[in-house]
Amino acid sequence: MQPSSPRNHTPGRPLRIATALQVMVAAGNGLAYVALALRVYQETHSTWAVTMVLLAGGLPVVLLAPVSGLLLDRLPMGRLLAVAGLVVAAALAGLSLAHSFVATILLVLCFGVADSVLQPGLTAAIPHLAGDVPLVRATSRLQGATMGGTAIGPLLAGSIGGTSTALLLDAGAAVLFSVGISMLGLRHTRASAPHGADDGMAAGLRYLRRDRPMGLLVVVVSAMLAFLGVTMVAELFLAERVLHGGTTGYALLITAWTGGMTLGTVIAGRLPSRLLAPGVVVGLVVLGLGVAAGALSPVMWMAIAAYGIGGVGDGVQLVGARALLLQRAPAHLAGRASAVFSGMTAGAVSVGMAAAAPLVVLFGIRGALLAAGVASVLAAVAARALRVHHLRGEPFFDAVPVASPAAVGAQLVPLG
């Protein structure tokens, strides 16, 4: 039995509402991401400028992970996520009016601060939203909604009139998200820490150190995402300079990847629990092969097809890794464990993005992407060698027995 809110009288209703909200917000974010990246690139013609903007959005998720996780475990989750959504809306509205590179960086930083709460919070909330839906299936639905929305967003970039309009539309979506998430009853539930259990700010990190198999999986996934971070910068130049696909080609690359991820999340949601960890390893291989094939593609349509295949692998590993974390982590540490995971993966992506420009200079655009793809396959090989594929979605028991978010009898404490 999963934690549920006293308000959740209709089975599956909170999950359906959250799924709809995720589609809307992810579409807005995908639209804003493409529009802002292209605006910065067209105004500066600089790889470093694009990288700095992307890093400004990702670094707060890394640096604030301990604080964000503690807030999610201690404060009413619904209210906290709603406030974070409003901060995102304000930052996006400011970006629509910003005309300097410095102002753009500062506002993207504000977006990143709010995102440091939203990313782990939406993961940690899954057990409370799932109701009677199995945890893996619920994770698949919400992550699939995110990827589906992100796939739609770039397609809208070509039909929306200008960057400012795209950013304001995303700001409106963030406001609607804040209203919707505050109505799901999340503020009524929090798991209490058993007597004597580790409950400090860094408890999430210490848990991953104790739960060695899960910690290794997080490290492997983070390493893979560092390589994927290289592609997030280099793929813009692959579409613009190498394959001459322009804005439409770049948007289609992102759409193919996120569309493939959507399919991958559906596949992962149908895997039995014992196949989640092997699925993550296979997903890393498919992901790497997709990136490498895209790098070697002579024409745009082949790169788009390769990215679609790679996205399927990414979607499988995305759902598999997060579902395993929710199944194994103690309930009172769900926010902090999710924040550490989000922080490590965002940090890895940031490292990859920072390394993208030097790698492009050193190896060229195709060479940098090919290296990233091969490295992702090697990460899967390392995971296999470390026997990560034997990991099971069972609650981790430490010296003090505690329940996982998905385990029976997670104690809920009213928050008023």
Residue pairs with C-beta under 8 A, 6 or more apart in sequence:
1 408
1 409
2 127
2 128
2 130
2 131
2 135
2 405
2 406
2 410
3 127
3 128
3 189
3 191
3 331
3 405
3 410
3 412
4 128
4 131
4 189
5 14
5 128
5 184
5 185
5 186
5 188
5 189
6 185
6 188
7 14
7 184
7 185
7 188
8 14
8 131
8 184
8 185
11 131
11 132
12 131
12 132
12 133
13 131
14 128
14 129
14 131
14 184
14 185
15 129
15 130
15 131
15 133
15 138
15 141
15 142
17 180
17 183
17 184
18 125
18 129
18 142
18 180
18 181
18 184
19 141
19 142
19 145
20 145
20 180
21 176
21 177
21 180
21 181
22 122
22 142
22 145
22 146
22 149
23 145
23 146
23 148
23 149
23 152
24 149
24 173
24 176
24 177
25 85
25 149
25 173
25 174
25 177
26 145
26 146
26 147
26 148
26 149
26 150
26 152
26 153
27 149
27 150
27 152
27 153
27 156
27 173
28 149
28 153
28 169
28 170
28 171
28 172
28 173
28 174
29 149
29 150
29 153
29 170
30 149
30 150
30 151
30 152
30 153
30 154
30 156
30 254
30 258
31 153
31 154
31 156
31 157
31 160
31 166
31 169
31 170
32 92
32 95
32 153
32 166
32 167
32 169
32 170
33 153
33 154
33 254
34 153
34 154
34 157
34 166
34 250
34 251
34 254
35 157
35 160
35 162
35 163
35 166
35 167
36 53
36 95
36 104
36 108
36 163
36 166
36 167
37 50
37 53
37 54
37 236
38 157
38 163
38 247
38 250
39 163
40 49
40 50
40 53
40 101
40 104
41 49
41 50
41 236
41 240
43 49
43 101
44 50
44 101
47 233
47 237
47 356
47 357
47 360
48 357
49 101
50 233
50 236
51 233
51 353
51 354
51 356
51 357
52 105
53 104
53 105
53 108
54 232
54 233
54 350
54 353
55 350
55 353
55 354
56 105
56 108
56 109
56 112
57 108
57 109
57 111
57 112
57 115
58 112
58 346
58 347
58 349
58 350
58 353
59 109
59 112
59 346
59 347
59 350
60 109
60 112
60 113
60 115
60 116
61 68
61 112
61 115
61 116
61 119
61 342
61 343
61 346
61 347
62 343
62 344
62 346
62 347
62 350
63 116
63 343
64 113
64 116
64 343
65 116
65 120
65 204
65 339
65 340
65 342
65 343
65 344
66 201
66 202
66 204
66 205
66 336
66 339
66 340
66 343
67 116
67 201
68 116
68 117
68 120
68 121
68 335
68 339
69 120
69 201
69 204
69 335
69 336
69 337
69 338
69 339
69 340
70 201
70 335
70 336
71 80
71 117
71 335
72 80
72 117
72 120
72 121
72 124
72 334
72 335
72 336
72 338
72 339
73 124
73 190
73 191
73 332
73 333
73 334
73 335
73 336
74 190
75 415
76 186
76 187
76 188
76 190
76 415
76 416
77 121
77 124
77 125
77 128
77 186
77 187
77 189
77 190
77 335
78 181
78 182
78 183
78 184
78 185
78 186
78 187
79 182
79 187
80 117
80 121
81 117
81 118
81 121
81 122
81 125
81 178
81 181
81 182
81 186
82 178
82 179
82 181
82 182
83 178
84 114
84 115
84 117
84 118
84 121
85 114
85 118
85 174
85 175
85 177
85 178
85 181
86 174
86 175
86 178
87 110
87 111
87 113
87 114
88 111
88 114
88 115
88 118
88 171
88 174
89 171
89 172
89 174
89 175
89 178
90 110
90 171
91 107
91 108
91 110
91 111
91 114
92 111
92 167
92 168
92 170
92 171
92 174
93 167
93 168
93 171
94 103
94 107
94 110
95 104
95 107
95 108
95 111
95 167
96 163
96 164
96 165
96 167
96 168
96 171
97 164
98 104
98 107
116 339
116 342
116 343
119 342
119 346
120 335
120 338
120 339
120 341
120 342
120 343
121 335
121 338
122 142
123 322
123 325
123 326
123 338
123 341
123 342
124 326
124 334
124 335
124 337
124 338
124 339
124 405
125 186
126 135
126 138
126 139
126 142
126 322
126 326
126 405
127 135
127 138
127 326
127 331
127 334
127 405
127 406
127 410
128 186
128 189
129 138
129 142
129 184
129 186
130 137
130 138
133 141
135 323
135 326
135 327
135 405
135 406
136 268
136 269
136 271
136 273
136 276
136 319
136 323
136 393
137 269
137 270
139 269
139 319
139 322
139 323
139 326
140 265
140 266
140 268
140 269
140 270
140 319
140 323
141 265
141 269
143 265
143 315
143 318
143 319
143 322
144 262
144 265
144 266
144 269
144 315
144 319
147 258
147 259
147 261
147 262
147 264
147 265
147 311
147 315
147 318
148 258
148 259
148 262
150 254
150 258
150 261
151 254
151 255
151 258
151 259
151 261
151 262
152 255
154 250
154 251
154 252
154 254
154 255
154 258
155 251
155 252
155 255
156 166
157 166
157 247
157 251
158 247
158 248
158 251
160 166
160 169
187 415
187 416
188 412
188 414
188 415
189 412
189 413
189 415
190 412
190 413
190 415
191 331
191 332
191 334
191 403
191 405
191 410
191 411
191 412
191 413
192 332
192 411
192 412
192 413
193 199
193 332
193 402
194 332
194 400
194 401
194 402
195 400
196 400
197 330
197 332
197 400
197 402
198 206
198 207
198 333
198 398
199 332
199 333
200 206
201 336
202 336
203 333
203 336
204 329
204 333
204 335
204 336
204 337
204 338
204 339
204 340
205 336
205 340
207 329
207 330
207 333
207 336
207 337
207 396
207 398
208 214
208 215
208 218
208 337
208 340
208 341
209 215
210 396
210 398
211 328
211 329
211 396
213 387
213 388
213 390
213 391
214 324
214 325
214 328
214 329
214 391
214 396
216 383
216 386
216 388
217 277
217 280
217 321
217 324
217 383
217 388
217 391
218 321
218 325
218 340
218 341
218 344
218 345
219 344
220 284
220 379
220 380
220 382
220 383
220 386
220 388
221 280
221 284
221 317
221 321
221 345
222 344
222 345
222 347
222 348
223 348
223 379
223 382
224 284
224 287
224 288
224 317
224 348
224 375
224 376
224 379
224 380
225 345
225 348
225 349
225 352
226 348
226 349
226 351
226 352
226 355
227 288
227 291
227 352
227 371
227 372
227 373
227 375
227 376
227 379
228 287
228 291
228 314
228 349
228 352
228 372
228 376
229 348
229 349
229 350
229 351
229 352
229 353
229 354
229 355
229 356
230 352
230 353
230 355
230 356
230 359
230 368
230 369
230 371
230 372
231 291
231 352
231 369
231 372
232 349
232 352
232 353
232 356
233 353
233 356
233 357
233 360
234 356
234 359
234 360
234 365
234 368
234 369
234 372
235 250
235 253
235 254
235 294
235 307
235 369
236 250
237 360
237 365
238 253
238 294
238 295
238 303
238 365
238 366
238 369
239 245
239 246
239 249
239 250
239 253
239 300
239 303
240 246
240 249
240 250
241 365
242 365
242 366
243 249
243 297
243 299
243 300
243 303
244 300
245 252
245 253
245 300
249 300
249 304
252 300
252 304
253 294
253 303
253 304
253 307
256 304
256 305
256 307
256 308
256 311
257 307
257 308
257 310
257 311
257 314
258 311
259 308
259 311
260 290
260 307
260 308
260 309
260 310
260 311
260 312
260 313
260 314
260 315
261 311
261 312
261 314
261 315
261 318
262 311
262 315
263 311
263 312
263 315
264 283
264 311
264 312
264 313
264 314
264 315
264 316
264 317
264 318
264 319
265 315
265 316
265 318
265 319
266 315
267 279
267 312
267 315
267 316
268 276
268 279
268 283
268 315
268 316
268 318
268 319
268 320
268 323
269 319
271 279
271 320
273 327
273 392
273 393
274 392
274 393
276 320
276 323
276 324
276 391
276 393
277 320
277 324
277 388
277 389
277 390
277 391
277 392
278 389
279 316
279 317
279 320
280 316
280 317
280 320
280 321
280 324
280 383
280 388
280 389
281 380
281 383
281 384
281 388
281 389
282 313
282 316
282 380
283 312
283 313
283 314
283 315
283 316
283 317
283 318
283 320
284 313
284 317
284 376
284 377
284 379
284 380
284 383
285 313
285 376
285 377
285 380
286 309
286 310
286 312
286 313
286 316
287 310
287 311
287 313
287 314
287 317
287 376
288 310
288 313
288 372
288 373
288 374
288 375
288 376
288 377
288 378
288 379
288 380
289 309
289 310
289 313
289 373
289 377
290 306
290 307
290 308
290 309
290 310
290 311
290 312
290 313
290 373
291 306
291 307
291 310
291 369
291 370
291 372
291 373
291 376
292 369
292 370
292 373
292 374
292 377
293 302
293 306
293 309
293 310
293 373
294 302
294 303
294 306
294 307
294 310
294 369
294 373
295 366
295 367
295 368
295 369
295 370
295 372
295 373
296 366
296 370
297 303
297 306
310 373
321 341
322 338
322 341
323 393
324 391
324 393
325 337
325 338
325 341
326 334
326 338
326 404
326 405
326 406
327 393
327 394
327 395
327 404
327 405
327 406
328 393
328 394
328 395
328 396
328 404
329 337
329 338
329 396
329 404
329 405
330 337
330 395
330 396
330 398
330 402
330 403
330 404
331 402
331 403
331 404
331 405
331 407
331 410
331 411
332 402
334 405
352 372
356 368
359 367
359 368
359 371
360 368
362 368
363 370
363 371
383 389
393 406
395 402
395 403
395 404
395 406
395 407
396 404
403 409
403 410
403 411
404 410
